[in-house]
Amino acid sequence: MVELVKYMIDDLVEDKSAVEVKLAEDGETVTVKVAKGDIGKVIGKEGRIIKAIRTIVKAASARGEIKYQVSVLESDEE
């Protein structure tokens, strides 16, 4: 699932080196960190892009036992 989210996020942002996609310790949350300037591109107008990403992740994980969630964080780096 991490690879799917990374693929989608990489196409949205300008600073691809600041993108970090990890599976959290709970095993159900995919955490995305992007550069400060790219956070708006990932969230989108009224949250539409992140909602679409979450819908795709939900659909992709529907057949498996684990139901994944996507969380977006701002990177500490400039």
Helices and strands as residue ranges (DSSP letters): H 2-12, G 16-18, E 20-23, E 29-34, G 36-38, H 39-43, G 45-47, H 48-60, E 69-74
